[in-house]
Amino acid sequence: MPTTLTIKTSGTPLMKLFVDHTPVPVVNHSAQVSLASGEYALSWVVLGAPSDSYSIELTAPATAAWKTSATLDSSGKDAGIHWVEL
């Protein structure tokens, strides 16, 4: 049975999200992805001005709750990965 992974973002930089290399469309700082049970890689790439900050939060399901935030360094770039188990 599929589970809906809900992602909330904040900040002004350009941000691209992916679940297992599949792009996740973010509209108004929110995204939802329907996934089967299993382990997934949530990854992101962020571009902006130095000192821009952003956050990414998994809000549902409750068992996948997680949040990260960062401020871009002088390169204006950041990227990361988080393993999600549903």
PyMOL Python script that loads the backbone (N, CA, C, O; Angstrom):
from pymol import cmd

cmd.read_pdbstr("""\
ATOM      1  N   MET A   1       0.838  -1.174   0.000  1.00  0.00           N
ATOM      2  CA  MET A   1       0.000   0.000   0.000  1.00  0.00           C
ATOM      3  C   MET A   1       0.891   1.248   0.000  1.00  0.00           C
ATOM      4  O   MET A   1       1.770   1.361   0.854  1.00  0.00           O
ATOM      5  N   PRO A   2       0.691   2.172  -0.918  1.00  0.00           N
ATOM      6  CA  PRO A   2       1.528   3.379  -0.989  1.00  0.00           C
ATOM      7  C   PRO A   2       1.344   4.290   0.222  1.00  0.00           C
ATOM      8  O   PRO A   2       0.268   4.366   0.815  1.00  0.00           O
ATOM      9  N   THR A   3       2.415   4.967   0.559  1.00  0.00           N
ATOM     10  CA  THR A   3       2.429   5.954   1.620  1.00  0.00           C
ATOM     11  C   THR A   3       2.763   7.301   1.001  1.00  0.00           C
ATOM     12  O   THR A   3       3.591   7.371   0.092  1.00  0.00           O
ATOM     13  N   THR A   4       2.141   8.364   1.471  1.00  0.00           N
ATOM     14  CA  THR A   4       2.430   9.693   0.955  1.00  0.00           C
ATOM     15  C   THR A   4       3.494  10.347   1.824  1.00  0.00           C
ATOM     16  O   THR A   4       3.289  10.575   3.016  1.00  0.00           O
ATOM     17  N   LEU A   5       4.629  10.644   1.212  1.00  0.00           N
ATOM     18  CA  LEU A   5       5.704  11.363   1.869  1.00  0.00           C
ATOM     19  C   LEU A   5       5.469  12.848   1.616  1.00  0.00           C
ATOM     20  O   LEU A   5       5.417  13.283   0.466  1.00  0.00           O
ATOM     21  N   THR A   6       5.326  13.622   2.683  1.00  0.00           N
ATOM     22  CA  THR A   6       5.071  15.055   2.565  1.00  0.00           C
ATOM     23  C   THR A   6       6.332  15.820   2.934  1.00  0.00           C
ATOM     24  O   THR A   6       6.929  15.599   3.987  1.00  0.00           O
ATOM     25  N   ILE A   7       6.723  16.729   2.038  1.00  0.00           N
ATOM     26  CA  ILE A   7       7.953  17.501   2.201  1.00  0.00           C
ATOM     27  C   ILE A   7       7.602  18.989   2.209  1.00  0.00           C
ATOM     28  O   ILE A   7       6.864  19.460   1.345  1.00  0.00           O
ATOM     29  N   LYS A   8       8.129  19.718   3.178  1.00  0.00           N
ATOM     30  CA  LYS A   8       7.971  21.175   3.252  1.00  0.00           C
ATOM     31  C   LYS A   8       9.353  21.803   3.127  1.00  0.00           C
ATOM     32  O   LYS A   8      10.321  21.299   3.695  1.00  0.00           O
ATOM     33  N   THR A   9       9.445  22.896   2.389  1.00  0.00           N
ATOM     34  CA  THR A   9      10.714  23.608   2.256  1.00  0.00           C
ATOM     35  C   THR A   9      10.511  25.071   2.622  1.00  0.00           C
ATOM     36  O   THR A   9       9.388  25.575   2.625  1.00  0.00           O
ATOM     37  N   SER A  10      11.607  25.739   2.928  1.00  0.00           N
ATOM     38  CA  SER A  10      11.551  27.180   3.149  1.00  0.00           C
ATOM     39  C   SER A  10      12.863  27.789   2.695  1.00  0.00           C
ATOM     40  O   SER A  10      13.873  27.100   2.549  1.00  0.00           O
ATOM     41  N   GLY A  11      12.827  29.088   2.476  1.00  0.00           N
ATOM     42  CA  GLY A  11      14.012  29.798   2.037  1.00  0.00           C
ATOM     43  C   GLY A  11      13.842  30.306   0.618  1.00  0.00           C
ATOM     44  O   GLY A  11      12.894  29.949  -0.080  1.00  0.00           O
ATOM     45  N   THR A  12      14.784  31.152   0.204  1.00  0.00           N
ATOM     46  CA  THR A  12      14.690  31.769  -1.114  1.00  0.00           C
ATOM     47  C   THR A  12      15.584  31.150  -2.182  1.00  0.00           C
ATOM     48  O   THR A  12      15.367  31.426  -3.363  1.00  0.00           O
ATOM     49  N   PRO A  13      16.567  30.336  -1.841  1.00  0.00           N
ATOM     50  CA  PRO A  13      17.429  29.802  -2.902  1.00  0.00           C
ATOM     51  C   PRO A  13      16.675  28.861  -3.840  1.00  0.00           C
ATOM     52  O   PRO A  13      15.618  28.331  -3.497  1.00  0.00           O
ATOM     53  N   LEU A  14      17.239  28.668  -5.027  1.00  0.00           N
ATOM     54  CA  LEU A  14      16.724  27.683  -5.973  1.00  0.00           C
ATOM     55  C   LEU A  14      17.040  26.311  -5.409  1.00  0.00           C
ATOM     56  O   LEU A  14      18.193  26.020  -5.093  1.00  0.00           O
ATOM     57  N   MET A  15      16.020  25.458  -5.279  1.00  0.00           N
ATOM     58  CA  MET A  15      16.195  24.144  -4.675  1.00  0.00           C
ATOM     59  C   MET A  15      15.570  23.081  -5.565  1.00  0.00           C
ATOM     60  O   MET A  15      14.442  23.235  -6.031  1.00  0.00           O
ATOM     61  N   LYS A  16      16.306  22.007  -5.797  1.00  0.00           N
ATOM     62  CA  LYS A  16      15.799  20.850  -6.533  1.00  0.00           C
ATOM     63  C   LYS A  16      15.853  19.655  -5.595  1.00  0.00           C
ATOM     64  O   LYS A  16      16.883  19.387  -4.975  1.00  0.00           O
ATOM     65  N   LEU A  17      14.729  18.931  -5.494  1.00  0.00           N
ATOM     66  CA  LEU A  17      14.650  17.740  -4.654  1.00  0.00           C
ATOM     67  C   LEU A  17      14.490  16.505  -5.534  1.00  0.00           C
ATOM     68  O   LEU A  17      13.920  16.570  -6.623  1.00  0.00           O
ATOM     69  N   PHE A  18      15.003  15.383  -5.042  1.00  0.00           N
ATOM     70  CA  PHE A  18      14.908  14.113  -5.756  1.00  0.00           C
ATOM     71  C   PHE A  18      14.644  12.998  -4.753  1.00  0.00           C
ATOM     72  O   PHE A  18      15.158  13.030  -3.635  1.00  0.00           O
ATOM     73  N   VAL A  19      13.844  12.011  -5.153  1.00  0.00           N
ATOM     74  CA  VAL A  19      13.700  10.774  -4.389  1.00  0.00           C
ATOM     75  C   VAL A  19      14.190   9.667  -5.304  1.00  0.00           C
ATOM     76  O   VAL A  19      13.607   9.409  -6.357  1.00  0.00           O
ATOM     77  N   ASP A  20      15.269   9.016  -4.890  1.00  0.00           N
ATOM     78  CA  ASP A  20      15.920   7.991  -5.719  1.00  0.00           C
ATOM     79  C   ASP A  20      16.126   8.472  -7.151  1.00  0.00           C
ATOM     80  O   ASP A  20      15.752   7.773  -8.093  1.00  0.00           O
ATOM     81  N   HIS A  21      16.702   9.631  -7.327  1.00  0.00           N
ATOM     82  CA  HIS A  21      17.061  10.236  -8.620  1.00  0.00           C
ATOM     83  C   HIS A  21      15.868  10.730  -9.428  1.00  0.00           C
ATOM     84  O   HIS A  21      16.057  11.234 -10.535  1.00  0.00           O
ATOM     85  N   THR A  22      14.642  10.602  -8.912  1.00  0.00           N
ATOM     86  CA  THR A  22      13.459  11.102  -9.607  1.00  0.00           C
ATOM     87  C   THR A  22      13.142  12.501  -9.083  1.00  0.00           C
ATOM     88  O   THR A  22      12.958  12.673  -7.878  1.00  0.00           O
ATOM     89  N   PRO A  23      13.073  13.506  -9.962  1.00  0.00           N
ATOM     90  CA  PRO A  23      12.770  14.861  -9.502  1.00  0.00           C
ATOM     91  C   PRO A  23      11.421  14.938  -8.786  1.00  0.00           C
ATOM     92  O   PRO A  23      10.453  14.290  -9.185  1.00  0.00           O
ATOM     93  N   VAL A  24      11.378  15.733  -7.732  1.00  0.00           N
ATOM     94  CA  VAL A  24      10.155  15.947  -6.961  1.00  0.00           C
ATOM     95  C   VAL A  24       9.718  17.393  -7.187  1.00  0.00           C
ATOM     96  O   VAL A  24      10.427  18.319  -6.792  1.00  0.00           O
ATOM     97  N   PRO A  25       8.561  17.600  -7.818  1.00  0.00           N
ATOM     98  CA  PRO A  25       8.097  18.975  -8.021  1.00  0.00           C
ATOM     99  C   PRO A  25       7.654  19.612  -6.702  1.00  0.00           C
ATOM    100  O   PRO A  25       6.849  19.049  -5.960  1.00  0.00           O
ATOM    101  N   VAL A  26       8.198  20.794  -6.433  1.00  0.00           N
ATOM    102  CA  VAL A  26       7.858  21.545  -5.227  1.00  0.00           C
ATOM    103  C   VAL A  26       7.048  22.758  -5.656  1.00  0.00           C
ATOM    104  O   VAL A  26       7.507  23.571  -6.458  1.00  0.00           O
ATOM    105  N   VAL A  27       5.833  22.874  -5.114  1.00  0.00           N
ATOM    106  CA  VAL A  27       4.945  23.996  -5.429  1.00  0.00           C
ATOM    107  C   VAL A  27       4.595  24.691  -4.126  1.00  0.00           C
ATOM    108  O   VAL A  27       4.107  24.059  -3.189  1.00  0.00           O
ATOM    109  N   ASN A  28       4.845  25.988  -4.069  1.00  0.00           N
ATOM    110  CA  ASN A  28       4.560  26.769  -2.856  1.00  0.00           C
ATOM    111  C   ASN A  28       5.216  26.152  -1.622  1.00  0.00           C
ATOM    112  O   ASN A  28       4.591  26.051  -0.566  1.00  0.00           O
ATOM    113  N   HIS A  29       6.458  25.745  -1.756  1.00  0.00           N
ATOM    114  CA  HIS A  29       7.252  25.186  -0.659  1.00  0.00           C
ATOM    115  C   HIS A  29       6.698  23.877  -0.112  1.00  0.00           C
ATOM    116  O   HIS A  29       6.920  23.556   1.056  1.00  0.00           O
ATOM    117  N   SER A  30       5.982  23.116  -0.935  1.00  0.00           N
ATOM    118  CA  SER A  30       5.416  21.855  -0.482  1.00  0.00           C
ATOM    119  C   SER A  30       5.436  20.824  -1.607  1.00  0.00           C
ATOM    120  O   SER A  30       5.291  21.163  -2.781  1.00  0.00           O
ATOM    121  N   ALA A  31       5.621  19.557  -1.225  1.00  0.00           N
ATOM    122  CA  ALA A  31       5.607  18.473  -2.206  1.00  0.00           C
ATOM    123  C   ALA A  31       5.079  17.213  -1.540  1.00  0.00           C
ATOM    124  O   ALA A  31       5.227  17.021  -0.333  1.00  0.00           O
ATOM    125  N   GLN A  32       4.461  16.359  -2.347  1.00  0.00           N
ATOM    126  CA  GLN A  32       3.994  15.066  -1.870  1.00  0.00           C
ATOM    127  C   GLN A  32       4.390  14.020  -2.895  1.00  0.00           C
ATOM    128  O   GLN A  32       4.272  14.230  -4.102  1.00  0.00           O
ATOM    129  N   VAL A  33       4.870  12.867  -2.381  1.00  0.00           N
ATOM    130  CA  VAL A  33       5.293  11.765  -3.238  1.00  0.00           C
ATOM    131  C   VAL A  33       4.663  10.495  -2.695  1.00  0.00           C
ATOM    132  O   VAL A  33       4.771  10.210  -1.502  1.00  0.00           O
ATOM    133  N   SER A  34       4.008   9.732  -3.552  1.00  0.00           N
ATOM    134  CA  SER A  34       3.407   8.460  -3.155  1.00  0.00           C
ATOM    135  C   SER A  34       4.440   7.354  -3.383  1.00  0.00           C
ATOM    136  O   SER A  34       4.924   7.161  -4.498  1.00  0.00           O
ATOM    137  N   LEU A  35       4.768   6.631  -2.305  1.00  0.00           N
ATOM    138  CA  LEU A  35       5.822   5.618  -2.363  1.00  0.00           C
ATOM    139  C   LEU A  35       5.383   4.332  -1.672  1.00  0.00           C
ATOM    140  O   LEU A  35       4.610   4.362  -0.713  1.00  0.00           O
ATOM    141  N   ALA A  36       5.881   3.209  -2.167  1.00  0.00           N
ATOM    142  CA  ALA A  36       5.654   1.917  -1.511  1.00  0.00           C
ATOM    143  C   ALA A  36       6.565   1.830  -0.288  1.00  0.00           C
ATOM    144  O   ALA A  36       7.492   2.628  -0.147  1.00  0.00           O
ATOM    145  N   SER A  37       6.309   0.877   0.585  1.00  0.00           N
ATOM    146  CA  SER A  37       7.183   0.664   1.739  1.00  0.00           C
ATOM    147  C   SER A  37       8.587   0.355   1.250  1.00  0.00           C
ATOM    148  O   SER A  37       8.767  -0.334   0.245  1.00  0.00           O
ATOM    149  N   GLY A  38       9.573   0.864   1.962  1.00  0.00           N
ATOM    150  CA  GLY A  38      10.957   0.608   1.591  1.00  0.00           C
ATOM    151  C   GLY A  38      11.857   1.735   2.029  1.00  0.00           C
ATOM    152  O   GLY A  38      11.435   2.631   2.760  1.00  0.00           O
ATOM    153  N   GLU A  39      13.113   1.691   1.578  1.00  0.00           N
ATOM    154  CA  GLU A  39      14.093   2.720   1.904  1.00  0.00           C
ATOM    155  C   GLU A  39      14.376   3.549   0.658  1.00  0.00           C
ATOM    156  O   GLU A  39      14.558   3.012  -0.434  1.00  0.00           O
ATOM    157  N   TYR A  40      14.411   4.867   0.839  1.00  0.00           N
ATOM    158  CA  TYR A  40      14.589   5.794  -0.273  1.00  0.00           C
ATOM    159  C   TYR A  40      15.651   6.824   0.082  1.00  0.00           C
ATOM    160  O   TYR A  40      15.894   7.113   1.254  1.00  0.00           O
ATOM    161  N   ALA A  41      16.280   7.373  -0.955  1.00  0.00           N
ATOM    162  CA  ALA A  41      17.243   8.455  -0.784  1.00  0.00           C
ATOM    163  C   ALA A  41      16.572   9.759  -1.192  1.00  0.00           C
ATOM    164  O   ALA A  41      16.201   9.937  -2.352  1.00  0.00           O
ATOM    165  N   LEU A  42      16.416  10.672  -0.236  1.00  0.00           N
ATOM    166  CA  LEU A  42      15.972  12.026  -0.529  1.00  0.00           C
ATOM    167  C   LEU A  42      17.246  12.840  -0.707  1.00  0.00           C
ATOM    168  O   LEU A  42      18.073  12.908   0.202  1.00  0.00           O
ATOM    169  N   SER A  43      17.408  13.455  -1.867  1.00  0.00           N
ATOM    170  CA  SER A  43      18.593  14.276  -2.104  1.00  0.00           C
ATOM    171  C   SER A  43      18.169  15.648  -2.590  1.00  0.00           C
ATOM    172  O   SER A  43      17.056  15.833  -3.082  1.00  0.00           O
ATOM    173  N   TRP A  44      19.076  16.612  -2.447  1.00  0.00           N
ATOM    174  CA  TRP A  44      18.762  17.977  -2.833  1.00  0.00           C
ATOM    175  C   TRP A  44      20.011  18.699  -3.301  1.00  0.00           C
ATOM    176  O   TRP A  44      21.135  18.380  -2.915  1.00  0.00           O
ATOM    177  N   VAL A  45      19.763  19.683  -4.149  1.00  0.00           N
ATOM    178  CA  VAL A  45      20.787  20.597  -4.639  1.00  0.00           C
ATOM    179  C   VAL A  45      20.220  22.005  -4.473  1.00  0.00           C
ATOM    180  O   VAL A  45      19.077  22.267  -4.847  1.00  0.00           O
ATOM    181  N   VAL A  46      21.017  22.902  -3.915  1.00  0.00           N
ATOM    182  CA  VAL A  46      20.557  24.258  -3.630  1.00  0.00           C
ATOM    183  C   VAL A  46      21.555  25.257  -4.221  1.00  0.00           C
ATOM    184  O   VAL A  46      22.768  25.110  -4.071  1.00  0.00           O
ATOM    185  N   LEU A  47      21.015  26.273  -4.893  1.00  0.00           N
ATOM    186  CA  LEU A  47      21.827  27.360  -5.442  1.00  0.00           C
ATOM    187  C   LEU A  47      21.237  28.687  -4.987  1.00  0.00           C
ATOM    188  O   LEU A  47      20.022  28.878  -5.042  1.00  0.00           O
ATOM    189  N   GLY A  48      22.076  29.589  -4.545  1.00  0.00           N
ATOM    190  CA  GLY A  48      21.593  30.895  -4.113  1.00  0.00           C
ATOM    191  C   GLY A  48      22.754  31.829  -3.859  1.00  0.00           C
ATOM    192  O   GLY A  48      23.882  31.563  -4.275  1.00  0.00           O
ATOM    193  N   ALA A  49      22.480  32.896  -3.193  1.00  0.00           N
ATOM    194  CA  ALA A  49      23.515  33.859  -2.829  1.00  0.00           C
ATOM    195  C   ALA A  49      24.178  33.417  -1.517  1.00  0.00           C
ATOM    196  O   ALA A  49      23.533  32.795  -0.672  1.00  0.00           O
ATOM    197  N   PRO A  50      25.442  33.733  -1.354  1.00  0.00           N
ATOM    198  CA  PRO A  50      26.072  33.451  -0.058  1.00  0.00           C
ATOM    199  C   PRO A  50      25.236  34.050   1.079  1.00  0.00           C
ATOM    200  O   PRO A  50      24.738  35.171   0.976  1.00  0.00           O
ATOM    201  N   SER A  51      25.099  33.303   2.130  1.00  0.00           N
ATOM    202  CA  SER A  51      24.336  33.629   3.340  1.00  0.00           C
ATOM    203  C   SER A  51      22.831  33.399   3.205  1.00  0.00           C
ATOM    204  O   SER A  51      22.106  33.588   4.182  1.00  0.00           O
ATOM    205  N   ASP A  52      22.329  32.996   2.024  1.00  0.00           N
ATOM    206  CA  ASP A  52      20.930  32.555   1.927  1.00  0.00           C
ATOM    207  C   ASP A  52      20.772  31.305   2.786  1.00  0.00           C
ATOM    208  O   ASP A  52      21.697  30.499   2.881  1.00  0.00           O
ATOM    209  N   SER A  53      19.623  31.139   3.403  1.00  0.00           N
ATOM    210  CA  SER A  53      19.379  29.931   4.191  1.00  0.00           C
ATOM    211  C   SER A  53      18.142  29.216   3.666  1.00  0.00           C
ATOM    212  O   SER A  53      17.294  29.806   2.996  1.00  0.00           O
ATOM    213  N   TYR A  54      18.064  27.927   3.989  1.00  0.00           N
ATOM    214  CA  TYR A  54      16.946  27.100   3.541  1.00  0.00           C
ATOM    215  C   TYR A  54      16.700  25.996   4.559  1.00  0.00           C
ATOM    216  O   TYR A  54      17.547  25.715   5.407  1.00  0.00           O
ATOM    217  N   SER A  55      15.531  25.375   4.465  1.00  0.00           N
ATOM    218  CA  SER A  55      15.247  24.196   5.280  1.00  0.00           C
ATOM    219  C   SER A  55      14.417  23.208   4.473  1.00  0.00           C
ATOM    220  O   SER A  55      13.699  23.575   3.542  1.00  0.00           O
ATOM    221  N   ILE A  56      14.539  21.949   4.860  1.00  0.00           N
ATOM    222  CA  ILE A  56      13.762  20.864   4.274  1.00  0.00           C
ATOM    223  C   ILE A  56      13.221  20.055   5.446  1.00  0.00           C
ATOM    224  O   ILE A  56      13.961  19.702   6.364  1.00  0.00           O
ATOM    225  N   GLU A  57      11.923  19.766   5.406  1.00  0.00           N
ATOM    226  CA  GLU A  57      11.294  19.034   6.506  1.00  0.00           C
ATOM    227  C   GLU A  57      10.374  17.954   5.952  1.00  0.00           C
ATOM    228  O   GLU A  57       9.569  18.211   5.057  1.00  0.00           O
ATOM    229  N   LEU A  58      10.500  16.748   6.490  1.00  0.00           N
ATOM    230  CA  LEU A  58       9.559  15.672   6.186  1.00  0.00           C
ATOM    231  C   LEU A  58       8.509  15.705   7.285  1.00  0.00           C
ATOM    232  O   LEU A  58       8.826  15.513   8.459  1.00  0.00           O
ATOM    233  N   THR A  59       7.252  15.948   6.904  1.00  0.00           N
ATOM    234  CA  THR A  59       6.198  16.117   7.910  1.00  0.00           C
ATOM    235  C   THR A  59       5.252  14.927   7.992  1.00  0.00           C
ATOM    236  O   THR A  59       4.537  14.786   8.984  1.00  0.00           O
ATOM    237  N   ALA A  60       5.229  14.077   6.989  1.00  0.00           N
ATOM    238  CA  ALA A  60       4.360  12.892   7.017  1.00  0.00           C
ATOM    239  C   ALA A  60       4.981  11.822   6.134  1.00  0.00           C
ATOM    240  O   ALA A  60       5.593  12.141   5.115  1.00  0.00           O
ATOM    241  N   PRO A  61       4.835  10.578   6.506  1.00  0.00           N
ATOM    242  CA  PRO A  61       4.198  10.074   7.724  1.00  0.00           C
ATOM    243  C   PRO A  61       5.048  10.402   8.956  1.00  0.00           C
ATOM    244  O   PRO A  61       6.229  10.730   8.839  1.00  0.00           O
ATOM    245  N   ALA A  62       4.438  10.311  10.116  1.00  0.00           N
ATOM    246  CA  ALA A  62       5.114  10.666  11.361  1.00  0.00           C
ATOM    247  C   ALA A  62       6.387   9.851  11.585  1.00  0.00           C
ATOM    248  O   ALA A  62       7.335  10.350  12.191  1.00  0.00           O
ATOM    249  N   THR A  63       6.422   8.627  11.115  1.00  0.00           N
ATOM    250  CA  THR A  63       7.598   7.775  11.308  1.00  0.00           C
ATOM    251  C   THR A  63       8.800   8.252  10.493  1.00  0.00           C
ATOM    252  O   THR A  63       9.930   7.843  10.762  1.00  0.00           O
ATOM    253  N   ALA A  64       8.570   9.104   9.513  1.00  0.00           N
ATOM    254  CA  ALA A  64       9.651   9.619   8.673  1.00  0.00           C
ATOM    255  C   ALA A  64      10.027  11.058   9.028  1.00  0.00           C
ATOM    256  O   ALA A  64      10.838  11.668   8.331  1.00  0.00           O
ATOM    257  N   ALA A  65       9.450  11.612  10.101  1.00  0.00           N
ATOM    258  CA  ALA A  65       9.672  13.015  10.460  1.00  0.00           C
ATOM    259  C   ALA A  65      11.166  13.320  10.584  1.00  0.00           C
ATOM    260  O   ALA A  65      11.926  12.565  11.190  1.00  0.00           O
ATOM    261  N   TRP A  66      11.564  14.454   9.989  1.00  0.00           N
ATOM    262  CA  TRP A  66      12.976  14.850   9.965  1.00  0.00           C
ATOM    263  C   TRP A  66      13.053  16.287   9.475  1.00  0.00           C
ATOM    264  O   TRP A  66      12.178  16.739   8.736  1.00  0.00           O
ATOM    265  N   LYS A  67      14.093  17.011   9.881  1.00  0.00           N
ATOM    266  CA  LYS A  67      14.271  18.381   9.411  1.00  0.00           C
ATOM    267  C   LYS A  67      15.753  18.723   9.365  1.00  0.00           C
ATOM    268  O   LYS A  67      16.532  18.300  10.219  1.00  0.00           O
ATOM    269  N   THR A  68      16.124  19.495   8.354  1.00  0.00           N
ATOM    270  CA  THR A  68      17.472  20.038   8.266  1.00  0.00           C
ATOM    271  C   THR A  68      17.380  21.477   7.787  1.00  0.00           C
ATOM    272  O   THR A  68      16.426  21.861   7.110  1.00  0.00           O
ATOM    273  N   SER A  69      18.371  22.256   8.142  1.00  0.00           N
ATOM    274  CA  SER A  69      18.453  23.628   7.646  1.00  0.00           C
ATOM    275  C   SER A  69      19.925  23.984   7.508  1.00  0.00           C
ATOM    276  O   SER A  69      20.785  23.419   8.184  1.00  0.00           O
ATOM    277  N   ALA A  70      20.194  24.925   6.626  1.00  0.00           N
ATOM    278  CA  ALA A  70      21.575  25.325   6.387  1.00  0.00           C
ATOM    279  C   ALA A  70      21.613  26.741   5.840  1.00  0.00           C
ATOM    280  O   ALA A  70      20.620  27.264   5.334  1.00  0.00           O
ATOM    281  N   THR A  71      22.774  27.338   5.956  1.00  0.00           N
ATOM    282  CA  THR A  71      23.053  28.641   5.367  1.00  0.00           C
ATOM    283  C   THR A  71      24.151  28.439   4.332  1.00  0.00           C
ATOM    284  O   THR A  71      25.168  27.804   4.611  1.00  0.00           O
ATOM    285  N   LEU A  72      23.941  28.982   3.136  1.00  0.00           N
ATOM    286  CA  LEU A  72      24.909  28.799   2.061  1.00  0.00           C
ATOM    287  C   LEU A  72      26.202  29.546   2.369  1.00  0.00           C
ATOM    288  O   LEU A  72      26.178  30.669   2.873  1.00  0.00           O
ATOM    289  N   ASP A  73      27.326  28.910   2.061  1.00  0.00           N
ATOM    290  CA  ASP A  73      28.630  29.538   2.262  1.00  0.00           C
ATOM    291  C   ASP A  73      28.964  30.441   1.079  1.00  0.00           C
ATOM    292  O   ASP A  73      28.083  30.758   0.279  1.00  0.00           O
ATOM    293  N   SER A  74      30.192  30.850   0.959  1.00  0.00           N
ATOM    294  CA  SER A  74      30.590  31.800  -0.084  1.00  0.00           C
ATOM    295  C   SER A  74      30.419  31.259  -1.500  1.00  0.00           C
ATOM    296  O   SER A  74      30.392  32.037  -2.453  1.00  0.00           O
ATOM    297  N   SER A  75      30.304  29.936  -1.656  1.00  0.00           N
ATOM    298  CA  SER A  75      30.083  29.352  -2.987  1.00  0.00           C
ATOM    299  C   SER A  75      28.646  29.544  -3.447  1.00  0.00           C
ATOM    300  O   SER A  75      28.377  29.519  -4.648  1.00  0.00           O
ATOM    301  N   GLY A  76      27.718  29.735  -2.514  1.00  0.00           N
ATOM    302  CA  GLY A  76      26.303  29.858  -2.857  1.00  0.00           C
ATOM    303  C   GLY A  76      25.683  28.543  -3.287  1.00  0.00           C
ATOM    304  O   GLY A  76      24.649  28.531  -3.954  1.00  0.00           O
ATOM    305  N   LYS A  77      26.315  27.418  -2.905  1.00  0.00           N
ATOM    306  CA  LYS A  77      25.838  26.090  -3.317  1.00  0.00           C
ATOM    307  C   LYS A  77      25.815  25.147  -2.125  1.00  0.00           C
ATOM    308  O   LYS A  77      26.603  25.282  -1.189  1.00  0.00           O
ATOM    309  N   ASP A  78      24.897  24.191  -2.176  1.00  0.00           N
ATOM    310  CA  ASP A  78      24.842  23.148  -1.165  1.00  0.00           C
ATOM    311  C   ASP A  78      24.138  21.942  -1.757  1.00  0.00           C
ATOM    312  O   ASP A  78      23.400  22.063  -2.734  1.00  0.00           O
ATOM    313  N   ALA A  79      24.365  20.795  -1.170  1.00  0.00           N
ATOM    314  CA  ALA A  79      23.708  19.557  -1.598  1.00  0.00           C
ATOM    315  C   ALA A  79      23.724  18.602  -0.421  1.00  0.00           C
ATOM    316  O   ALA A  79      24.527  18.746   0.501  1.00  0.00           O
ATOM    317  N   GLY A  80      22.833  17.630  -0.461  1.00  0.00           N
ATOM    318  CA  GLY A  80      22.815  16.657   0.620  1.00  0.00           C
ATOM    319  C   GLY A  80      21.947  15.469   0.287  1.00  0.00           C
ATOM    320  O   GLY A  80      21.294  15.412  -0.756  1.00  0.00           O
ATOM    321  N   ILE A  81      21.959  14.509   1.215  1.00  0.00           N
ATOM    322  CA  ILE A  81      21.171  13.286   1.072  1.00  0.00           C
ATOM    323  C   ILE A  81      20.691  12.851   2.451  1.00  0.00           C
ATOM    324  O   ILE A  81      21.386  13.020   3.453  1.00  0.00           O
ATOM    325  N   HIS A  82      19.507  12.295   2.476  1.00  0.00           N
ATOM    326  CA  HIS A  82      18.930  11.762   3.716  1.00  0.00           C
ATOM    327  C   HIS A  82      18.201  10.475   3.372  1.00  0.00           C
ATOM    328  O   HIS A  82      17.394  10.450   2.442  1.00  0.00           O
ATOM    329  N   TRP A  83      18.472   9.416   4.103  1.00  0.00           N
ATOM    330  CA  TRP A  83      17.802   8.133   3.874  1.00  0.00           C
ATOM    331  C   TRP A  83      16.468   8.130   4.602  1.00  0.00           C
ATOM    332  O   TRP A  83      16.392   8.480   5.780  1.00  0.00           O
ATOM    333  N   VAL A  84      15.410   7.731   3.889  1.00  0.00           N
ATOM    334  CA  VAL A  84      14.050   7.726   4.424  1.00  0.00           C
ATOM    335  C   VAL A  84      13.529   6.285   4.362  1.00  0.00           C
ATOM    336  O   VAL A  84      13.584   5.636   3.318  1.00  0.00           O
ATOM    337  N   GLU A  85      13.032   5.807   5.486  1.00  0.00           N
ATOM    338  CA  GLU A  85      12.432   4.468   5.501  1.00  0.00           C
ATOM    339  C   GLU A  85      10.939   4.597   5.755  1.00  0.00           C
ATOM    340  O   GLU A  85      10.508   5.213   6.730  1.00  0.00           O
ATOM    341  N   LEU A  86      10.165   4.008   4.867  1.00  0.00           N
ATOM    342  CA  LEU A  86       8.707   4.050   4.986  1.00  0.00           C
ATOM    343  C   LEU A  86       8.180   2.660   5.266  1.00  0.00           C
ATOM    344  O   LEU A  86       6.971   2.474   5.402  1.00  0.00           O
TER     345      LEU A  86
END
""", "prot")
cmd.dss("prot")
cmd.show_as("cartoon", "prot")
cmd.util.cbc("prot")
cmd.orient("prot")
